[in-house]
Amino acid sequence: MERYKNSKILFERAQKMIPGGVNSPVRAFNAVGGTPIFMKSALGAWLYDHDGNAYIDLINSWGPMILGHANPIIEDAIVEALKDSVSYGAPTEKEIVMAELITSMFTSIEKVRLVSSGTEATMAAIRVARGFTQKNKIIKFEGCYHGHGDSFLIAAGSGALTMGTPDSAGITQGVAQDTLTATYNDLDSVEKLIQANPKQIACMIVEPVVGNMGCVLPESGFLEGLRSLCDLHEIVLIFDEVMTGFRLSSGGAQKRLNIKPDLTTLGKIIGGGLPVGAYGGKAEIMNCVSPVGKVYQAGTLSGNPITVSAGIAMLSYLKKNQDVYDQIDSTTTQLCQNLQNIINRLGIPCSINQMGSMYSLFFTDKKVKNFTDAKTSDLNKFSIYFHEMLLNDVYLAPAQFESLFISTAIDTDLVEKITEASEISLKKAFGIS
């Protein structure tokens, strides 16, 4: 029987009504080839597809399933909340509890506004920064992803003085001219943009630890340098912690790295994996948001009671059980050490980046410090590796330029299974018998 027979049938059916057959582009497997796998259920560390195959999950819904799938702590909170209603369009006490939890765990957040997605959070954050500073331009970093808002889908220009160009159809040159793109881990590129656009930059938005060009770590002094430049030039520093928030520590990457931004954006993990986002930070900036201030942002489903109930359960557990981070960090470190041992023994051109429970295996011998480095990866070899891992029951992100995430459900036995699958798959990718 064909391994992915039912997924192929579902994909053919989906393409008749859904653009590309998927509701988010990376799911289409365009970067690795083949047919996307349609999932039916998940439990703990495992995903189950419509053909009855089981996979160890190293995506974990792009980060938020830190306690594994179908965790009873989250599910019980959802079931209990369902008894009351799924939506009110009116304030609830649970929204206050959620805000109190977030502000108690992120010391840089004095006030917070809930929204319905990470994209919504980042879009609102830059609007608030513009309203607060009365300036128009923003700085983002090549390879960082902040959702599909117009301002974030701008490719870098050829230099500090060159206007970026839209990376997607439907984005105007007017938006492009206000979006400046710097190089991650390169303070000089940031300073040049500031000097070329004096007193025009409202904010700088960055993933403090990048997850969207693969896992890329900030070099020593980089984030501190951004903080200093923003202070010097009265620029709002925004940390996009949609992936890293509550994943790298109970206070996100900023707590782990001891750098305070002015605004922070958060995502799926604060809803236990349900659709949600939030942005927050200094009270003087957040007080610009309507109905207190003149920056408008609204949403019927913001603070949805089901999502917030799941999020309260998740964040309360993480706040009380800090050993979760020791566990997943240790598990990830062991896995990465195993992978490094394989790379060394086979003598293959690969490199690994890791921070906490996030990691990436790059198919390049370069140390990946920015998007230019990441793009030296051999994508053909990654594709072979990806499909071999599937055949060995491990589900990876279907693209080289994505971080992987470990949950508490992955134990030492599963680390060994992943290690064994990786060695088989790497040998296949590099033609080693």
Buried (B, 14 or more C-beta within 10 A) or exposed (E): EEBBEBBBBBBEEBEEEEEBBBEEEBBBBBBBEBBBBBBEEBBBBBBBBBBEBBBBBBBBBBBBBBBBBBBEEBBEBBEEBEEEEEEEEEEBEBBEBBBEBBBEBBEBBBBBBBBBBBBBBBBBBBBBBBBBBEBEBBBBBBBBBBBBBBBBBBEBBEEBEEBBBBBEEEBEEEBBEBBBBBBBBBBEBBBBBBEBBEEBBBBBBBBBBBBBBBBBBBBEEBBBBBBEBBEEBEBBBBBBBBBBBBBBBBBBBBBBBEBBBBBBBBBBBBBBBBBBBBBBBBEEBBBBBEEEBEBEBEBEBBBBBBBBBBBBBBBBBBBEEEEBBEBBBBBBBBBBBBBBEBBEEEEBBBBBBBBBBBBBBBBBEBEBBBBBBBBBBBBEBBBBBBBBBBEBBBBBBBBBBBBBBBBBBBEEEBBEBBBBBBBBBBBBBBEEE
